[in-house]
Amino acid sequence: MGPVRSLYNGVDIPEIGFGTFRMDDDAARLAVYEAVQAGYRHIDTASFYGNEYGVGQALKESGVSREELFITSKVWNTEQGFHAAMRAFDESRHRLDTEYLDLYLIHWPKDLSMQTWSALEKLYEDGKVRSIGVSNFKIHHLQELLDGGEMVPMVNQVELHPQFPQKRLRGFCSKFDILIEAWGPLMQGEAFAHPLLIELADQYRRSISQIVLRWHLQTGSIPLPKTTHSDRMRENLMVYDFELSQEDMQRIGDIAGSRIGPDPDSITF
């Protein structure tokens, strides 16, 4: 599986995942197949993406054994609640054509998140998923689960990038051994035009994406870059033969900015 991190229950998760947001079934089937050939073993999808069938087909066609793969999906807002989440999991598993998932997440915090979390705990206890967690949860959302749930989330997948480094949230999650995954790790493409990142790419003789992904790894987060280009897929994995200096890590972390995506407290869809 390549370089991995260990969740607090001992499950290993590859350090770099492959994102599939805004890919339909056909696009996901092609991209995920290429990603697996390039070396990715950690694939991230969600019922909301509408591409679980394509992802599942690509993984079947890849020739890589199920045991070598780490597959993540998420329960959508309209699927929240105990019974609805249990049904949604079975539907996702059916579309992905797999007996189990490696990670199942609550996609966004909503009013029924506590009941949904109980469903995920049940799925974990029944051995249908190897690890459970949340996505887009702020500190106060996490605290509600910590206060009312039986288990601590193993993962929190959030918007995280140099323009929005989430330092307080990362510190909070670290206290409870909640691993952070980063969606939009390349600032949804805005990283490629940032002067500091251009400067550092020239200094280290690396691509901008490699600089940013290396920053993620050194901060302890698991980035989920997305691309449909096979050369960039491979490039994004070639980040283990160099390190950023502490000074440059600080400079990247000090980039001023804010969220690019929606705020979990005000999301309506």
Residue pairs with C-beta under 8 A, 6 or more apart in sequence:
1 12
1 14
1 41
1 42
1 68
1 70
2 14
2 15
2 16
2 39
2 41
2 237
3 14
3 15
3 16
3 240
4 12
4 13
4 14
4 15
5 12
5 13
5 15
5 179
5 222
6 12
6 13
7 13
7 131
7 154
7 155
7 179
8 152
8 154
8 177
9 131
9 154
11 102
11 130
11 131
11 154
12 70
13 42
13 70
13 102
13 103
13 131
13 155
13 179
13 222
14 40
14 41
14 42
14 70
14 222
15 217
15 222
16 40
16 42
16 213
16 217
16 222
16 223
16 224
16 225
16 236
16 237
16 239
17 40
17 42
17 43
17 44
17 70
17 72
17 181
17 222
17 223
17 224
18 31
18 32
18 35
18 40
18 42
18 43
18 44
18 224
18 225
18 226
18 233
19 44
19 183
19 224
19 225
19 226
20 28
20 31
20 32
20 43
20 44
20 45
20 49
20 51
20 55
20 226
21 46
21 49
21 183
21 226
22 49
22 226
23 31
23 49
23 51
23 54
23 226
23 228
24 50
24 51
24 54
25 50
25 51
25 53
25 54
25 57
26 54
27 51
27 54
27 228
28 45
28 49
28 51
28 54
28 55
28 58
29 54
29 55
29 57
29 58
29 61
30 58
30 228
31 58
31 227
31 228
32 43
32 54
32 55
32 58
32 59
32 62
33 58
33 61
33 62
34 228
34 230
34 233
35 43
35 233
36 43
36 58
36 59
36 62
36 64
36 69
37 62
37 230
38 230
38 233
38 234
38 237
39 234
39 237
40 233
40 237
41 64
41 68
41 69
41 70
42 69
42 70
42 72
42 222
43 55
43 59
43 69
43 70
43 71
43 72
44 72
44 157
44 181
44 183
44 224
45 51
45 52
45 55
45 71
45 72
45 73
45 74
45 96
46 52
46 73
46 74
46 76
46 105
46 107
47 73
47 74
47 75
47 76
47 79
47 88
47 91
47 92
47 107
48 74
48 76
48 77
48 107
52 73
52 92
52 95
52 96
53 95
53 96
55 71
55 96
56 95
56 96
56 97
56 98
57 97
59 66
59 69
59 71
59 96
59 98
60 97
66 98
66 99
69 102
70 102
70 103
71 96
71 98
71 101
71 102
71 103
72 101
72 102
72 103
72 104
72 105
73 92
73 96
73 101
73 103
73 104
73 105
74 104
74 105
74 106
74 107
74 135
75 85
75 88
75 89
75 92
75 104
75 105
75 106
75 107
75 116
75 119
75 120
76 88
76 107
77 107
77 108
77 110
77 269
78 84
79 85
79 87
79 88
80 106
80 110
80 111
80 112
80 113
80 115
80 116
81 112
81 115
81 116
81 119
82 115
82 116
82 118
82 119
82 122
83 119
84 116
85 115
85 116
85 119
85 120
86 119
86 122
86 123
89 101
89 104
89 119
89 123
89 128
89 129
92 101
92 104
93 99
93 100
93 101
93 128
100 127
100 128
100 129
100 130
101 128
101 129
101 130
102 129
102 130
102 131
103 129
103 130
103 131
103 132
103 133
103 154
103 155
104 120
104 123
104 129
104 131
104 132
104 133
105 132
105 133
105 134
105 135
105 155
105 157
106 113
106 116
106 117
106 120
106 133
106 134
106 135
106 137
107 135
107 136
108 135
108 136
108 264
108 267
109 134
109 136
109 137
109 138
109 141
109 264
110 116
113 134
113 141
113 144
113 145
114 144
114 145
114 148
114 149
117 134
117 145
117 148
117 149
117 153
118 149
118 150
120 129
120 132
121 132
121 149
121 150
121 151
123 129
123 132
124 130
124 131
124 132
124 151
131 154
131 155
132 151
132 153
132 154
132 155
133 153
133 154
133 155
133 156
133 157
133 178
133 179
134 141
134 142
134 145
134 153
134 155
134 156
134 157
135 156
135 157
135 158
135 181
135 183
136 157
136 158
136 159
136 264
136 267
137 145
137 153
137 156
137 158
137 264
138 169
138 264
138 265
139 168
139 169
139 172
141 264
142 153
142 156
142 172
142 173
142 176
142 178
145 152
145 153
146 152
146 176
152 176
152 177
152 178
153 178
154 177
154 178
154 179
155 178
155 179
155 180
155 181
156 169
156 173
156 178
156 179
156 180
156 181
157 180
157 181
157 182
157 183
157 224
158 166
158 169
158 180
158 181
158 182
158 183
159 166
159 182
159 183
159 184
159 259
159 260
159 261
160 166
160 170
160 180
160 182
160 183
160 184
160 185
160 216
160 221
161 182
161 184
161 185
161 186
161 187
161 191
161 212
161 260
162 187
162 191
162 194
162 197
162 212
162 215
162 252
162 253
162 255
162 257
163 187
163 190
163 194
163 255
163 256
163 257
163 258
163 260
164 257
164 258
164 259
164 260
165 219
165 253
165 255
166 180
167 253
169 180
170 180
170 219
170 220
170 221
173 179
173 180
174 220
179 222
180 220
180 221
180 222
181 221
181 222
181 223
181 224
182 216
182 221
182 222
182 223
182 224
183 224
183 261
184 260
184 261
185 212
185 213
185 216
185 221
185 223
185 224
185 225
186 192
186 208
186 209
186 212
186 213
186 225
187 194
187 212
187 260
188 260
188 261
190 260
191 197
191 208
191 209
191 212
192 208
192 209
194 208
194 255
196 251
196 252
196 255
197 208
197 211
197 212
197 252
198 208
200 211
200 244
200 248
200 251
200 252
201 207
201 208
201 210
201 211
203 248
204 210
204 211
204 242
204 244
206 214
206 242
207 235
209 225
209 232
209 235
209 236
210 235
210 236
210 238
210 239
211 244
211 252
212 223
212 252
213 223
213 225
213 236
213 239
214 239
214 242
214 243
214 244
215 244
215 249
215 252
215 253
216 222
216 223
217 223
217 239
218 243
218 244
218 249
219 249
219 253
225 236
227 233
227 236
244 252
